[in-house]
Every structure is written in C-alpha cells, then in structure tokens.
Amino acid sequence: MRAYLGVDVGSVTTKLVLLDENDQLLERLYLRTLGRPIEAVQEGLAELGRRLPQHLEVAGVGTTGSGRYLAGVLVGADAIKNEITALAVGASQYVPEVQTIIEIGGQDSKIIILRDGVAVDFAMNTVCAAGTGAFLDQQAYRLSLRIEDFGPLALRAKTPVRIAGRCTVFAESDMIHKQQMGHRVEDIIYGLCQALARNYLNNVGQGKNLRPPVVFLGGVAFNQGMVRAIQEALGMPVIVLPYHEVMGAIGAAILAREHISLNSATTRFRGFEASRAAYRASSFECKACPNLCEIVQVRIGQKVLARWGGRCDRWELKEDIPNGLTDERTRARP
C-alpha cells in the first residue's frame, strides 16, 4: 500500500497527515510546536511510525508552513510549497468550486481568492495578533476558561457587547472594562469574536472580491463563536471542512503525490527512523554584502545537510533540499 505524507510546521502547531493513492485521509496528527519545530516533527514521525501497518510504503513527502524548509530537510521532502498553494490545493480537493478561503492560524491569518480552481489573489496578516488564535488563547486563559469552551459559551450570548478589536491591547482593555460594568461573560466572549471577525475582514479581506462558496480553515475554525461571527460579518454561509485544522498538510501531501507521478521520481523520504536522528539547527549573518542575510543551516553531527535564507548562491547546498520545487522568490538554496 502506497501513501503520501504531508507535514505543515506552523509557529503554534505542527500537523502531519498520511493520504492513500486516492487522496483519502489515513492518519492525521495535530501537535503543539512549542517553539521546538525539530522535536515536534520528530515526535509526529515517531507517532505515525507506531500507528502504521508494516506493509505501508511512503511514496512521497510534501512540506509547507513557516517551517517548511526545516521540515523538508528533516523528513526528506519531495515538494516544498508555501501555505497559500498548499491550502488552495487541499481545500479544492474537498470543495472543488471554492472561491474564497479564510484561514486563521495561531499567529497569522490569510485569505485566498480562487477562480476556476486557481488561486488568483491572496493576503496575509503577520504583524498583528488581533484576529489570531493566540489572542483567543490568551483571553481564554485570562478568563479562566478552557479554549475548548470558548465557542460554546459565545453561542449562548444574548446581547453581545461591542469590543474594540483593531488592536490586542485595546481589545483586552475593553474586555476588562466591560467586565467591570457587569456584562455577562458570554456576551463579552461573543463580542470579542465579532470584533476579531471585523478586524480580519477590514484588514486581511479589504479590497478582496469575496464570493461563495467560502471555506474556513485553521485551528480557529474549531471555535463555533468565530464561525458564526464570520458568517454574520460576511452575510453568507461559511463551510467548515471536517479536517480544516490539517488542510495545509493535506495539500502538501497531494502536491508530493503529483510531483512523484509527473516526474516518475523516487521519494527522498528519510524513513520514520528520522525521528531518532540528532538534528541541530542554527543561523548566522552573512556579512559578504550589505544585505546581511540570515543564513539558516541544519546539521547532523558535523555534517551540514542544508542551508537557506540567502539572496545569492554563496551558501548554496544542493544535497538535501529538492531543486525547483519551491515557488517563492527567496527560495531555499537547492
């Protein structure tokens, strides 16, 4: 049995999936990155290795997310793609006619516009925590709530209060003020969901032509209060897919399968034994020119497996990052 592995390494969570040859989901893992992406990827590999039957063969691997280059070196990726591409491919697998993708993660948020199955426009918010999962986590902790209870409580709101959501500092101050005024916790929580939905659409979605079907992806889609708030702000239904939290990893696995098939290639997968290898990541500043690029490198023992981050080929390594498989201007050094 042949399967395809997808790995999505984000700032807050790391996701791993295995798809069969028909792109059906076999296994999925959703782990906290906790600032240790190497350990998170290795933990996921070890767990998948324990779960899978002996006869299963990993025929291709794709990586995505903010840690895609690092993950690509660790697992031996056949395809390394950005989140926009992976999310678009994954969502289109389940909703072929999708025209708008809303993705809200732990520390950033994205909007992707598709027409006829092709991503034609996108926007990202990576500079402000307002409208991200991390801010919701923080406020749940401050209110002594489990984040899992945040959504159900929000849906019980009778008269949601208006929260200033353009900035996390102002939003938190406003929430404290509303508590001191005696408003119910449910009304404050749903007011926060509405504020984050407004902030997302006014910043990330500004100027975009949002058409249905709209698909909501990312860990924040678990929050039923956020789903309802976004539907109200958009004035149209929002689809939450069954595997919304791992959709980037699903897209990466599909892209790996397509690469292997189109090129009749053999996978570079290092095997589940990579979960026990002693990888070490470090970085240094190149002073060869005024760009002062930060060069990231991964070692195993004394051997440097890969480097990336430069704008030129000065620190180029060709061994462990596949050539021609990235699609950004600043690419991993092949």
N, C-alpha and C positions, 0 to 999 in steps of 0.2 A: 504494500500500500504506500503510495507516494503522498507526501504532504508538503505544505509550504508554510514557512514560519515568517510572521510579521512582528517587528519589535518597534514600539513607539516610546521613546525616552523623553519625558517632559520634565519640567522643573519641579513639579509636585508628585506626579505619579509616573510609573513605568508600566506599560502594557505589553503583553505577549499573546499572540494567537497562533493557532495552527489551523489551516484550511486544507480540505482534501482537493482532489483534482477538479472537482466541480464547484469549488469556492464555497463549500459548506463548512460551517464552523465545527471543528472537532474539540478544541480546548481553548480556554482563554484565562488569562491571569491579569489581575489589577493590583499593583503593588505601590506602596509609597516609596518615592525616590529618596527622601530624607537627606538630600544633599550628597548622596553617595551613589552616583549612577552606575559605576562599575559593579559594586556589590549588588545593586538592585537587579541588573541584567543577569549576573551570575546566579543570584537566588532564583530568578524566574526560569533560567535554563535548567537548573538542578531540579526544580519542582516539575517542569514539563517532562524531563527525563524520567522521573519516578512514575509519572502518570501514564506514559505512552507504552503501548504494546511493543514487543521486540521486533515484530515484522514491519513496523512503520519506518519508512525511509524519508528523511527530509531532503527534498529535491531542489529547494531554492529558499533563499532568505532575503527579506527586504527590511530596511530600517528607515525610520522617519522620526520627527520630533526635534526638539532643540539639541538633543544629544545623539543625533543620527550618525554623525561621523564616528564618534567614540564607540557607539553600539556596533557600527559596521565593522570596525576593527576587531572588537571582542568576539563577535559571532561568525565573522567571515561572510559579509553581506554580498549578494549578487546585484542588488539595486539599492541605492541610497537616494531617497527623494524627500523634498520638503513637505511640510504638513499640508499645504494647500492642495498639492497634487494628490497626496495620499487620501485626504478627507473626501475630495471630489470623486475619486475612483471608488472608495468604499461606499459612500452614500448612494452613488449611481447604481451600485450593484443591487441595492435593496429598493430604491425608488428611482427607476430609470428616467422618469420625467421630471426629477427635481430641478428647480430653477433657482432656489435660494438655500444656502446652508448657513445656519447660525451655529457657531462653535464657541463655547465659553469654557475655558480651562481654569487651572489653578492660578496662574499668574499672567495670562494674556487672553485675549478674545479675538475672534476672527469672523469675517463674513465673506462668503464666496458666492459669486453670481455665475450661474451656468446657463447656457443656452444650447439646446440640442446635444446635451451631454458633454459640452466643452466648457471649461472654466474661462470666462471672458473678462472677469474683473474680481478683485478682492481687496480687502482692507484688514489691517491688524492694529490692535492696541496693545503695546508692550511697555508703555511708560507710566501707566496709572493703574492702581489696584482696584479702583472703583469699577464695579461690574465684573469682578472675577471671583472664582471660588474661594481664594484665600481670604478675601474680605468677609465672605459669608461665614467661613470657618471661624474667623476672629470674633465676629459678633455673636455667633452661637456660643462660643466659649465665654464671652463676657456676660451673656445672659444665663449661664449655667445650663445650657441646652446641648444635647447631642445634635450634631449636624443632620443626622437621620430624622430627627423630629422637627426640623425647621420647616420643611414643606407642609406636612400635615397640619401643623399649627397655623401656618399662614392661610391655609384654606378655610380655617374657622373664623377668619376676620369678618366682623360685621360692618365696621366703619373704619377702614384703613386710614391712617393719618399720612399726611404728605411729608416725606423726608427729603432733605436737600441731598441729592445723590451725585452731584458733579465732582465731589472730592471725598475721599475716605475720611479725612479729618473732620470735615463739616458734617458728613453723614453721621459719624459716631457722636459728635457733639449734639446734633439734632435729636438723635435717638435718646440720649441721656435726658435732654430737656423734655421730650415727650413723656418719658417715664416719670419724671418729677411732676409733670402736670397730671398724672394719674391715668393715662391712656392704658388700655389693656395690652398685654404683651402680644397677643395675636394680631391686633391692629397695627402695632409698631412693626412687627415682622413682615406683614404683607405690604405695609407702606415702604419698607426697605426694598422688597422685591420689585415693587413698581418703580422705585427710584433707580434701581440698577438697570431695569429694562429700558427706562427713558434714557439713561446715560449711554447705554450700549447703542441704541438706535440713533441718538443725536451725534455721537462721536464716530463709532465704527461704521454705522449704516448711513451716515449723512451723504446725500447725493447719489445713493445707490437706488437702482430700479428694482425694488423687491417684489417679486411675483411668486404666487403659489405654483406648485407645492413648496412649502417651507419645511426644511428638516432641521431639527435642533439636536446638536451633538455635544459631547463633552460631559465631564462629570457633573456639572451644574444642572444638566438635564434631569438628574435624579430628583432635583428639588421641584416638587409639584407646584409650589407657590411661584417659582420663577417661570415655569411653563405657562401658567395661567396669566401672569403679568405680561409676558411677551406676546401672548395671543391677544390680550386686550389692547396693548400698545400698537400692534400691527393691524388689528381689525380683521384678522384671518386665522384659520386653523394652523396649528403647528404640529408636525409629525415627530414623535419621539420614537426612534427605532429601538428594537429590542437590545441591540449591542452598541448603543450610542457611545458608551464610555471607552470602547476599544476600536472605534471605527477607523482611526488613523492606522493602527496596526493591521487591520483587515485590508485596507487599501495598499499598505506596503507589501503584504503577502501576495495580493493579486498582481501587483506590479512585478514582483520577483518571478511569479509563475509565467507572466507574459514574456519577461526577458529571457528566461531559460528556454521557453518554447520557440521564440522568434530566432534565437541565436544558436539553437541546438547545443546549448552550453552545459557544462558540468558544474554543479554547485560548488561554491567556495566554502560552504558551511564547515566550521571547525569541529562540529560534533558537540554533544552535551557535555563532553569532558572539559570544554572551555570554562565550565562553571567552577573548575578547581584550579585554573591557571592563575599564576601570580602576576596579574597585570598591574601596571602603575602609570598613571597619567601625570604629566607636569607641563609647564609652559615657560616660555622665556620671550623677551622682547628683542626682536631683530633690530640692530642699530646700523644696518648697512645703508639705509637711506632715510629721508625724513618721514616716511610713512610710519615707522616704528611699529610694524605689525607684531601682534601677539601670536607666536607660533606654539601650537599645542602638539605634544608628542606622547605616544603611548609606547611603553617598554614592557618586555617580558624578560626578566633577568637583566642582562646588559645589552640585549638586542633591542634596537628601536624598530618597532613594527610600522609605524606610520606617523606622519606629521601633516598638519594642515593649518590654515589661517593666514598664510602669506598671500600677497598680491602678485608675487612673481614666482618663478620656479627655483629660487635659490635653495630652499629647504625641501625640494621635491623628493618624495619617496614613492616608488611605483609598486611596492610589494603587496600591500595589504588593503588598499582602497581601490575598488574597481574603477578603471578609466572610462570616462564618457557616460557615467551613469547618474551623475548629479546634474541638476538643472538650475543652479544659481550662478550668478556672475562670479561671486567669490566662491570657488569650488574647493572641495577637499583636494589636496595635492594627490594626483593619481598614484 
